[in-house]
Amino acid sequence: MAGGPSTPELAVAVGRAGGLGFLAAGYKRADAVGSEIRAVREATPAPFGVNVFVPTPEPADPDRFREYLRRIAPEAERQGAELGEPRFDDDDWEAKLALVCAERPAVVSFTFGCPAWDVVDRLHRADIAVWVTITNVEEARAAHAAGADGLVVQGTEAGGHRGGWLSDGSDEGGVGLLALLRTVSHATPLPLIATGGIMDGAALAAVLCAGASAAQLGTALMLAPEAATAEAQRALLAEQRATRVTRAFSGRPARGIVNRFMSEHSATAPLAYPEIHHATSPLRAAARRRGDADAFNLWAGQAHELVQARPAGEIVRQIADEASAVLERVAGGRRVTRPSA
Ligand SMILES: Cc1cc2nc3c(=O)[nH]c(=O)nc-3n(C[C@H](O)[C@H](O)[C@H](O)COP(=O)(O)O)c2cc1C
């Protein structure tokens, strides 16, 4: 969970509880990610993963976003900030690849795109498992062809950015997790890591029944003390509030709790990532500082109201224990064991 919530402390707590903690490399420079990797290693011998953003292939035509910047300029003024430069960059891609190949975390997961097969090969030669986030069957096939070891299957329920790259970038629709798990199960033999709306053990049990090997939690961990979630967002996460997918904050579709900025700017927001991300970054940071939850991105999944304010390790253990109990109940009270080989 780049952009705030993910911290080394969160990855450590998840790893100590028997989960696979992740560091978020997105938006950071490679050297900062390196420091976080060292912090995790000093705290625990547990394996962990690093999540990397695949760069957008080419810059957006400035004609596509000029008018939008004019529209949102008063928002920056209202926060006592200025719009940032709508620049294109690759999020320090090469340096991050070099870093992970040197540091060798157990897993590197990618979002916003599929790494080319030679990148996957480089990671494999460093003994790193490669996971690719997908949101439709076409992306699942492409990731399989590129040599991915696992697919992070992201349903439309998910909080934060849509991790796919082959959709039309519209901010509507998207495939639900159950339908996606089943269609992808038929399309590729890869292990599936389900993500989107998984907040408790019943949901974990459901995705395991639907063909997933594991689940990736997002929103469920956002109120943990180890997460660096913005205070103004913490106050809203446990409330019953609508979410929607919008390009308004970053120029890329992402799901969050509906607020004023989203309502006023979603209709005109262009598809232009990372340009719009950089342009709105100072105004969002100012709104966060001022505690104005109407003017920054409140990323959250559709089931966010089930979030718990507890240590991350307790949340992970509880969800795993609940899932075992649910699976046992569904199996008619018989203990659920792995089929013998
Ligand atoms: C605040 C926030 C930040 C996120 N940042 C990332 C990220 O940096 N990389 C990534 O692959 N997914 C990111 N996601 C998506 C999650 O990996 C996951 O797919 C999503 O949270 C699942 O839905 P849930 O929030 O309903 O559990 C983020 C999600 C949230 C809520």
The ligand as an SDF file (V2000), in Angstrom:
LIG
                    3D

 31 33  0  0  0  0  0  0  0  0999 V2000
   -4.3070    2.5480    0.4620 C   0  0  0  0  0  0  0  0  0  0  0  0
   -4.0330    1.5020   -0.5530 C   0  0  0  0  0  0  0  0  0  0  0  0
   -2.8350    1.5220   -1.2380 C   0  0  0  0  0  0  0  0  0  0  0  0
   -2.5480    0.5280   -2.1790 C   0  0  0  0  0  0  0  0  0  0  0  0
   -1.3380    0.5300   -2.8040 N   0  0  0  0  0  0  0  0  0  0  0  0
   -0.9970   -0.5080   -3.6020 C   0  0  0  0  0  0  0  0  0  0  0  0
    0.3270   -0.6230   -4.1190 C   0  0  0  0  0  0  0  0  0  0  0  0
    1.1850    0.2060   -3.8580 O   0  0  0  0  0  0  0  0  0  0  0  0
    0.5950   -1.6850   -4.9140 N   0  0  0  0  0  0  0  0  0  0  0  0
   -0.3400   -2.6580   -5.2040 C   0  0  0  0  0  0  0  0  0  0  0  0
   -0.0260   -3.6110   -5.9090 O   0  0  0  0  0  0  0  0  0  0  0  0
   -1.5910   -2.5670   -4.7110 N   0  0  0  0  0  0  0  0  0  0  0  0
   -1.9290   -1.5280   -3.9250 C   0  0  0  0  0  0  0  0  0  0  0  0
   -3.1970   -1.4630   -3.3900 N   0  0  0  0  0  0  0  0  0  0  0  0
   -4.1580   -2.5150   -3.7280 C   0  0  0  0  0  0  0  0  0  0  0  0
   -3.9820   -3.7030   -2.7730 C   0  0  0  0  0  0  0  0  0  0  0  0
   -2.8160   -4.3990   -3.0980 O   0  0  0  0  0  0  0  0  0  0  0  0
   -5.1450   -4.6760   -2.8590 C   0  0  0  0  0  0  0  0  0  0  0  0
   -5.3100   -5.1350   -4.1840 O   0  0  0  0  0  0  0  0  0  0  0  0
   -6.4450   -4.0780   -2.3700 C   0  0  0  0  0  0  0  0  0  0  0  0
   -6.2390   -3.3260   -1.2160 O   0  0  0  0  0  0  0  0  0  0  0  0
   -7.4260   -5.1820   -2.1170 C   0  0  0  0  0  0  0  0  0  0  0  0
   -8.6730   -4.7030   -1.7970 O   0  0  0  0  0  0  0  0  0  0  0  0
   -9.1140   -4.3930   -0.2690 P   0  0  0  0  0  0  0  0  0  0  0  0
   -8.5490   -3.0480   -0.0020 O   0  0  0  0  0  0  0  0  0  0  0  0
  -10.6060   -4.3980   -0.3570 O   0  0  0  0  0  0  0  0  0  0  0  0
   -8.5160   -5.4630    0.5700 O   0  0  0  0  0  0  0  0  0  0  0  0
   -3.5010   -0.4720   -2.4640 C   0  0  0  0  0  0  0  0  0  0  0  0
   -4.7070   -0.4830   -1.7580 C   0  0  0  0  0  0  0  0  0  0  0  0
   -4.9960    0.4810   -0.8260 C   0  0  0  0  0  0  0  0  0  0  0  0
   -6.2990    0.4220   -0.0750 C   0  0  0  0  0  0  0  0  0  0  0  0
  1  2  1  0
  2  3  1  0
  2 30  2  0
  3  4  2  0
  4  5  1  0
  4 28  1  0
  5  6  2  0
  6  7  1  0
  6 13  1  0
  7  8  2  0
  7  9  1  0
  9 10  1  0
 10 11  2  0
 10 12  1  0
 12 13  2  0
 13 14  1  0
 14 15  1  0
 14 28  1  0
 15 16  1  0
 16 17  1  0
 16 18  1  0
 18 19  1  0
 18 20  1  0
 20 21  1  0
 20 22  1  0
 22 23  1  0
 23 24  1  0
 24 25  2  0
 24 26  1  0
 24 27  1  0
 28 29  2  0
 29 30  1  0
 30 31  1  0
M  END
$$$$
